[in-house]
Amino acid sequence: MDQSFRTISPTEDVSELYKLIQRDGNVLRRFDEVEFIETPLHVAADEGCIGFAMEMMKLKPSFARKLNQQGLSPIHLALEKGHKEMVLRFLQMDKDLVRVTGKNGETPLHYICKVGNHDILLETFLKACPDCIRDVTTENRSALHIAAENKRLDVLQILIRMLKKRDCYREEVNRKDEDGNTALHIAARNNQTQMLKLLLSSKADKYATNQSDLTALGVAEQHNNKESIRILRGRFIPGVSNIKSKWEKQIAKYVEKVSSIIFDDLDNISSDDRNALLVVLGLLLTGTYQATLSPPGGVWQGDNSSCGKKSRKPGTSVLDQPFFLLFYIPTYVVFMVTFFLTLALLKPFPHGFKKTIQVLLAFFAICFDQSVSFLTPTEFAFKVMQVFTLLFFVLTLVMFYGDRVSKQSVAILACFLSPSRFEYVLRLAIGCWLFLFVKYDFWEGTIIVIGYCSYYIMEDVFAGAFKFGIPEMAFYLIPLGCWFFLYLCRFCFKQC
């Protein structure tokens, strides 16, 4: 580099820079002609001269992506020297600088994951450019690998929290480096017990093997890391674990195949086409729901009496059973297809917004299903429609395993897509299923179970089915008791 630039870059004397430009208008062009070179911006970043660096960024934005002979960009140098304000100013001018790859393919995010989250820069990087969390080094190591390798629990916690808001959550948590190791393998090798617990509670695949055909437990045993072995073995039940692993892999395999067949084309459509489809699907959802509010012929208004030879309840459809099924089976099918296509089209939307819409749609589906159930004129028709209810729930589970529906939506549907009268065993089953499904989301799961219990208590209270009392209340609180009991058992087991 020209000695003149070496002299003025650390001084923040912008006037001297323009004197050089007046003498030679192409003085900065020469830096663009060399692929790897130390630019005046590198010097300013290294020295922490913010004013000079910002002036240079405006004159030559390309310098911010230039690498010097050591494979470092200006933002890499500013990070290494601890010039936080310089780094923040770089990101204000170009947020994508957080993805600039330097030596070994490391980005500024990777560097922060290596040295620790000083001055809360990690949160700033992830907020400025959320996609940077997916960048990998030349060894195919992600930010999670680097945090686990350098024993940065605080960094790993932030990365996991950020990933939970994204559709690539499972993929990134279980990403393998060039040796086939996931972040769980590295944590097991380094005997990082808190990292192991965090990763295991974050859908890390404990059955994943590296190129040496070792699971995380195998790696821990190879290094005789007793604490890690204890934690990982606690997650394995001999015999059952192998069966569970096979089931999980088969489910993932078939769900991925179904998703690729049905939803790949939807993921690749333009935003205008997506918006147009959402409008059409919204009209279809409205139309099918309107059919339950205004059924053909209306509803029976009389008391429990006869309508021809059949007993009818007030509020049920006046249609005879064959005509009812001929009308509402296609209506339910249209609603289901429209519902799941709508969920699929929401995938590119922001995580928080998408999750809220999914929960609202889950309650909308519950209202539709119960409306159809209330209209059924006979017991046989009711059972037929319950088959479609079960199918609806199964398809929702498939959407969940395809990372297209939130866990909360599935849990809500599990509680309410069922008849309003349960036997004790079925209530216990609901509580146990919810525990297995949302066991790591204690408060969200508790809110769902309380809402479920409250709904059915108030339904019978308002219907005047019984005088509200402790024995009756206990019957409806079985899922909540089951939920807390299983959590207590889990807590005691972890403590032991």
C-alpha positions in Angstrom: 0.0 0.0 0.0 1.1 3.6 -0.7 3.0 5.0 2.2 0.9 8.1 2.0 -2.2 6.1 3.0 -0.3 4.3 5.8 0.4 7.8 7.2 -3.0 9.4 7.0 -5.3 6.4 7.7 -4.5 6.2 11.4 -4.8 10.0 11.8 -8.5 10.4 10.7 -7.3 13.4 8.6 -9.9 13.2 5.8 -8.6 16.4 4.2 -5.3 14.7 3.5 -7.2 11.9 1.8 -8.8 14.3 -0.5 -5.4 16.0 -1.3 -4.2 12.6 -2.5 -7.3 12.2 -4.6 -6.8 15.7 -6.1 -3.3 14.8 -7.2 -4.4 11.4 -8.7 -8.1 10.7 -9.3 -7.4 7.0 -9.7 -5.5 6.6 -6.5 -8.1 4.3 -5.0 -8.8 2.3 -8.1 -5.4 0.5 -7.8 -6.6 -1.3 -4.7 -9.5 -2.9 -6.7 -7.1 -4.3 -9.2 -5.4 -6.5 -6.7 -7.4 -9.5 -5.3 -5.8 -9.7 -1.8 -4.5 -6.4 -0.5 -4.4 -4.2 2.6 -6.6 -1.2 1.8 -6.7 2.1 3.7 -10.0 0.8 5.2 -8.1 -2.2 6.7 -5.6 0.2 8.3 -8.4 2.4 9.7 -10.3 -0.6 11.1 -7.1 -2.0 12.7 -6.4 1.4 14.3 -10.0 2.1 15.3 -10.2 5.3 13.3 -14.0 5.5 12.8 -14.2 8.8 11.0 -11.7 7.9 8.3 -13.2 4.4 7.9 -16.7 5.7 7.4 -15.5 8.2 4.8 -13.6 5.5 3.0 -16.7 3.2 3.1 -18.7 5.9 1.3 -16.1 6.4 -1.3 -15.2 2.8 -1.9 -17.8 0.3 -0.4 -16.0 -2.5 -2.2 -13.1 -2.1 0.3 -15.3 -3.5 3.1 -15.3 -6.9 1.4 -11.6 -6.9 0.4 -9.4 -9.5 2.2 -5.8 -8.6 3.1 -2.9 -11.1 2.6 -3.8 -12.8 5.9 -7.4 -13.5 4.7 -9.1 -10.9 6.9 -11.6 -8.2 6.0 -11.8 -4.8 7.7 -14.7 -6.0 10.0 -12.6 -9.0 11.0 -9.8 -6.7 12.0 -12.1 -4.4 13.9 -13.4 -7.4 15.8 -10.0 -8.8 16.6 -8.9 -5.5 18.0 -12.1 -5.0 20.0 -13.3 -1.9 18.2 -17.0 -2.4 19.0 -18.2 1.0 17.7 -16.3 0.5 14.5 -18.1 -2.9 14.0 -21.5 -1.4 14.7 -20.9 1.4 12.2 -19.9 -1.1 9.5 -23.2 -3.0 10.1 -25.2 0.3 9.9 -23.8 0.9 6.4 -24.0 -2.7 5.2 -25.6 -5.4 7.4 -24.5 -8.2 5.0 -20.9 -7.6 6.1 -21.6 -10.0 8.9 -21.5 -12.8 6.2 -18.1 -11.8 4.7 -15.9 -15.0 4.7 -12.3 -14.7 5.5 -9.6 -17.2 6.3 -10.9 -20.8 6.6 -14.3 -19.5 5.5 -14.9 -17.9 8.9 -17.4 -15.0 9.1 -17.5 -12.3 11.8 -20.3 -14.4 13.4 -17.9 -17.4 13.7 -15.3 -15.2 15.3 -17.8 -14.0 18.0 -18.8 -17.7 18.6 -15.1 -18.5 19.1 -14.2 -15.7 21.6 -17.5 -15.2 23.4 -20.4 -12.8 23.3 -18.5 -9.7 24.4 -20.5 -6.4 24.3 -23.6 -8.3 23.1 -22.3 -8.3 19.5 -23.8 -11.7 18.8 -27.4 -10.5 19.3 -26.6 -7.5 17.1 -25.2 -9.7 14.3 -28.2 -12.1 14.4 -30.7 -9.2 14.4 -28.9 -7.5 11.5 -28.7 -10.6 9.4 -30.7 -13.6 10.7 -29.5 -15.8 7.8 -25.9 -15.6 8.9 -26.5 -18.3 11.4 -26.6 -20.8 8.5 -23.1 -19.9 7.2 -20.4 -22.6 7.5 -16.6 -22.7 7.4 -14.5 -24.6 4.9 -14.7 -27.6 7.3 -18.5 -27.3 7.1 -18.7 -26.1 10.7 -21.6 -23.9 11.7 -21.7 -21.4 14.5 -23.1 -24.2 16.8 -20.0 -26.3 16.1 -17.6 -23.4 16.9 -19.5 -22.5 20.1 -19.4 -26.2 21.2 -15.7 -26.5 20.3 -14.7 -23.4 22.3 -17.0 -24.3 25.2 -19.1 -21.1 24.8 -22.3 -22.1 26.6 -23.6 -18.5 26.6 -23.1 -18.3 22.8 -24.8 -21.6 22.3 -27.8 -20.6 24.3 -28.3 -17.5 22.2 -27.9 -19.4 18.9 -30.4 -22.1 20.0 -32.9 -19.4 21.0 -32.5 -17.7 17.6 -32.8 -21.0 15.7 -36.1 -21.9 17.4 -37.6 -19.0 15.6 -36.6 -20.4 12.2 -37.8 -23.2 10.0 -34.2 -24.5 9.6 -34.1 -25.3 13.4 -33.7 -29.1 13.2 -31.4 -28.9 10.2 -29.0 -26.6 11.8 -29.0 -28.3 15.3 -28.1 -31.6 13.6 -25.7 -30.2 10.9 -22.6 -32.4 10.5 -19.1 -31.1 9.8 -16.6 -32.7 7.4 -15.9 -35.5 9.9 -19.7 -36.1 10.4 -19.7 -34.6 13.9 -22.7 -32.6 15.1 -22.5 -30.1 17.9 -23.7 -32.8 20.2 -20.7 -35.0 19.3 -18.3 -32.1 20.1 -20.0 -31.3 23.4 -19.8 -35.0 24.4 -16.1 -35.1 23.5 -15.4 -31.9 25.5 -17.5 -33.2 28.4 -19.7 -30.1 28.4 -22.6 -31.4 30.4 -24.7 -28.2 30.3 -24.3 -28.0 26.5 -25.4 -31.6 26.2 -28.6 -30.9 28.2 -29.3 -27.8 26.1 -28.8 -29.6 22.8 -30.7 -32.7 23.8 -33.7 -30.5 24.8 -33.4 -28.7 21.4 -34.1 -31.7 19.1 -30.5 -32.8 18.7 -30.4 -36.2 17.2 -28.7 -38.5 19.8 -28.7 -41.4 17.3 -26.7 -39.5 14.6 -23.3 -41.1 13.8 -20.1 -39.5 12.6 -17.7 -40.9 10.0 -16.3 -43.3 12.6 -19.8 -44.6 13.1 -20.0 -43.2 16.7 -23.0 -41.6 18.3 -22.5 -38.8 20.9 -22.6 -41.5 23.6 -19.9 -43.5 21.7 -17.7 -40.4 21.6 -18.2 -39.8 25.3 -17.3 -43.4 26.1 -14.2 -43.2 23.8 -12.9 -40.3 25.9 -14.1 -41.7 29.2 -16.2 -38.6 29.9 -18.2 -40.0 32.8 -20.6 -37.0 33.3 -21.4 -36.9 29.6 -21.9 -40.7 29.5 -24.3 -40.4 32.4 -26.4 -37.7 30.8 -26.5 -39.4 27.4 -27.3 -42.8 28.9 -30.2 -41.2 30.7 -31.7 -40.5 27.3 -31.3 -44.2 26.2 -33.5 -47.0 27.3 -32.0 -50.3 26.1 -34.1 -52.0 23.4 -36.7 -49.2 23.4 -34.2 -46.6 22.1 -33.4 -48.7 19.0 -37.1 -49.1 18.2 -37.7 -45.4 18.8 -34.8 -44.5 16.6 -36.1 -46.6 13.7 -39.6 -45.1 14.1 -38.3 -41.6 14.1 -36.1 -42.1 11.0 -39.0 -43.8 9.2 -41.4 -41.0 10.1 -38.9 -38.3 9.0 -38.2 -40.2 5.7 -41.9 -40.5 4.7 -42.8 -37.0 5.9 -39.9 -35.5 3.9 -41.1 -37.5 0.8 -44.7 -36.4 1.2 -43.6 -32.8 1.8 -41.4 -32.7 -1.3 -44.2 -34.1 -3.5 -46.9 -31.7 -2.2 -45.2 -28.5 -1.1 -42.0 -28.0 -3.2 -43.8 -26.2 -5.9 -45.5 -23.9 -3.3 -42.2 -23.0 -1.8 -40.9 -21.8 -5.1 -43.7 -19.6 -6.3 -43.4 -15.8 -6.5 -44.7 -13.5 -3.7 -47.5 -12.1 -6.0 -48.7 -15.6 -6.8 -48.5 -16.6 -3.1 -50.6 -13.6 -2.1 -53.2 -14.4 -4.8 -53.4 -18.0 -3.6 -53.8 -16.9 0.0 -56.8 -14.7 -1.0 -58.4 -17.6 -2.9 -57.8 -20.1 0.0 -59.2 -17.5 2.4 -62.4 -17.4 0.4 -62.6 -21.2 0.3 -62.1 -21.4 4.1 -64.8 -18.8 4.6 -67.2 -20.6 2.2 -66.8 -24.0 3.8 -67.2 -22.5 7.3 -70.3 -20.7 6.2 -71.8 -24.1 5.2 -71.8 -25.0 8.9 -73.4 -21.8 9.9 -76.1 -22.0 7.3 -76.6 -25.7 6.5 -78.9 -26.6 3.6 -82.5 -26.6 4.8 -81.6 -25.1 8.1 -81.6 -26.9 11.5 -84.2 -28.7 13.6 -85.9 -26.2 15.9 -88.3 -28.5 17.8 -87.9 -30.3 21.1 -86.6 -33.8 21.4 -89.3 -35.3 19.3 -89.8 -37.2 16.2 -89.1 -36.0 12.7 -90.6 -38.7 10.6 -89.3 -41.9 12.2 -86.1 -40.5 13.5 -85.5 -38.6 16.8 -83.9 -35.2 16.3 -82.2 -32.8 18.7 -82.6 -29.1 18.5 -79.8 -27.5 16.4 -79.1 -30.6 14.3 -79.4 -30.6 10.5 -82.8 -31.3 9.0 -81.1 -33.3 6.3 -81.5 -37.1 6.4 -78.3 -39.1 7.2 -77.4 -40.0 3.5 -77.8 -36.4 2.3 -76.0 -35.0 5.3 -73.0 -37.2 4.6 -73.1 -36.5 0.8 -72.9 -32.8 1.6 -70.6 -32.5 4.6 -67.9 -35.1 3.6 -66.9 -33.1 0.5 -67.2 -29.9 2.5 -64.8 -31.3 5.2 -62.4 -32.5 2.5 -62.3 -29.0 0.9 -61.8 -27.4 4.3 -58.9 -29.8 5.1 -57.1 -29.3 1.8 -57.6 -25.5 2.0 -56.4 -25.4 5.6 -53.1 -27.3 4.9 -52.4 -25.4 1.7 -52.8 -22.1 3.7 -50.3 -23.4 6.3 -47.8 -24.3 3.6 -48.0 -20.9 2.0 -47.2 -19.3 5.4 -43.7 -20.8 5.5 -41.7 -17.7 4.2 -43.4 -15.4 6.7 -41.7 -14.1 9.8 -41.6 -16.7 12.6 -43.6 -14.8 15.2 -46.3 -13.7 12.8 -46.5 -17.2 11.3 -46.8 -18.9 14.7 -49.7 -16.5 15.7 -51.6 -17.1 12.4 -51.1 -20.9 12.9 -52.6 -20.8 16.4 -55.5 -18.7 15.2 -56.1 -21.2 12.3 -56.0 -24.0 14.8 -58.9 -22.5 16.8 -60.7 -21.8 13.5 -60.4 -25.5 12.6 -61.7 -26.5 16.0 -64.8 -24.2 15.5 -65.4 -25.8 12.1 -65.0 -29.3 13.4 -67.3 -28.8 16.3 -69.9 -27.0 14.2 -70.1 -30.1 11.9 -70.3 -32.4 15.0 -73.2 -30.4 16.5 -75.1 -30.6 13.2 -74.9 -34.4 12.8 -78.4 -35.8 12.8 -77.5 -39.4 13.8 -75.0 -41.2 15.9 -73.6 -43.0 12.8 -73.1 -39.7 11.0 -71.3 -38.3 14.1 -68.9 -41.3 14.0 -68.2 -40.9 10.3 -67.3 -37.2 10.9 -65.1 -38.2 13.8 -63.0 -40.2 11.3 -62.3 -37.0 9.4 -61.5 -35.3 12.7 -58.9 -38.0 13.4 -57.5 -37.7 9.8 -57.3 -33.9 10.3 -55.2 -34.3 13.4 -52.9 -36.9 11.8 -52.3 -34.6 8.8 -51.5 -31.8 11.2 -48.8 -34.0 12.9 -47.4 -34.7 9.4 -47.2 -30.9 8.8 -45.4 -30.5 12.2 -42.8 -33.1 11.4 -42.3 -31.3 8.1 -41.5 -28.1 10.0 -44.6 -26.3 8.7 -46.8 -26.2 11.8 -45.9 -25.0 15.3 -45.9 -27.4 18.2 -48.5 -25.2 20.0 -51.0 -25.5 17.2 -50.7 -29.3 17.2 -51.2 -29.4 21.0 -54.3 -27.2 20.8 -55.8 -29.3 18.1 -55.0 -32.5 20.1 -57.0 -31.1 23.0 -60.1 -30.0 21.2 -60.5 -32.1 18.1 -62.3 -34.7 20.0 -65.9 -35.4 21.3 -66.9 -33.3 24.3 -67.5 -36.4 26.5 -64.4 -38.4 27.5 -63.9 -41.4 29.6 -61.2 -41.3 32.3 -58.7 -43.3 30.3 -59.0 -41.0 27.3 -58.5 -37.9 29.5 -55.4 -39.5 31.0 -54.1 -40.3 27.5 -54.6 -36.6 26.5 -52.5 -35.5 29.5 -49.7 -38.1 28.8 -49.6 -37.3 25.1 -49.3 -33.5 25.8 -46.5 -34.2 28.2 -44.5 -36.2 25.6 -45.2 -33.7 22.9 -44.5 -30.4 24.7 -42.5 -31.6 27.7 -39.7 -29.0 27.2 -42.2 -26.1 26.9 -43.6 -26.2 30.5 -45.5 -22.9 30.6 -46.9 -23.1 27.1 -48.0 -26.7 27.8 -49.6 -25.7 31.1 -51.5 -22.9 29.5 -52.9 -25.2 26.8 -54.0 -27.8 29.4 -55.6 -25.2 31.7 -57.4 -23.8 28.7 -58.6 -27.3 27.7 -59.9 -28.1 31.3 -61.5 -24.7 31.6 -63.3 -25.0 28.3 -65.0 -28.3 29.2 -65.8 -27.2 32.8 -67.5 -24.1 31.6 -69.3 -26.0 28.8 -71.1 -28.2 31.4 -71.6 -25.4 33.9 -73.4 -23.3 31.3 -75.3 -26.2 30.0 -76.6 -26.9 33.5 -75.4 -30.5 33.4 -74.5 -30.5 37.1 -74.2 -28.3 40.1 -70.6 -27.2 40.2 -68.7 -29.1 42.9 -65.4 -30.6 43.8 -66.1 -34.2 42.6 -67.2 -33.0 39.2 -64.3 -30.5 38.9 -61.8 -33.3 39.7 -63.1 -35.3 36.7 -62.3 -32.4 34.3 -58.9 -31.7 35.8 -57.5 -35.1 35.2 -55.3 -33.9 32.2 -53.9 -31.1 34.4 -53.1 -33.4 37.3 -51.5 -35.9 34.9 -49.4 -33.1 33.3 -48.1 -31.9 36.7 -47.5 -35.4 38.0 -45.4 -36.4 35.0 -43.4 -33.2 35.3 -42.8 -33.9 38.9 -41.6 -37.4 38.0 -39.3 -36.0 35.4 -37.9 -33.4 37.8 -37.2 -36.1 40.5 -35.6 -38.4 37.8 -33.2 -35.6 36.7 -32.3 -34.8 40.3 -31.4 -38.4 41.0 
